Amino acid sequence: MDAQLQRRYKARATIIKAVAHPTRLFIVEELKKQNRNAGELTEMIGADASTVSKHLSVLKNAGIISDERRGTTIIYHLQTPCILNFIGCVEEVLQAKAQDQMNIISSCKL
């Protein structure tokens, strides 16, 4: 693999890693519904503010979310809604995997 291709795959992996955490997936799903500030997200998640801030930073650095200052409040929104297509694909994989397991279980009951 040449260096350019390696950089491309590394950039892709960085984005995938950014959503590879349950809390960050929750944040993405919530921002799909409506823009939120860090305080709202912290309350919804039930974690301390510094932890939520770190998750927001990871998503922002990956280009998945962005923020906008409104007075003293920072509002976060989904910058790239196309990430939801990827999450939808993950759901399809989970469903197919579950169906495969059900087929195996059904065949064992004979």
C-alpha angles and dihedrals in degrees: 000000000000124000095256093053091046090054091050092052091045091052090050091049090052091057093045090049090051091064094036095101128080094230093050091048088052091051092050091049092048093048088051087063098043144333114272140186124235093256092057092048092046091053093047093048096043095222131118119278095248092056093049090046090055091051091049090050092053091050092045094049089051090054094243096116134021135194139223127200115230107181106302094341127088114212119203124208138175106268097185111031089179086082085076088067089059091048089049089053090052088054090052090052090051091050093048090048091050091049091051090052091049090051090052092049091048092052091050092058093067 
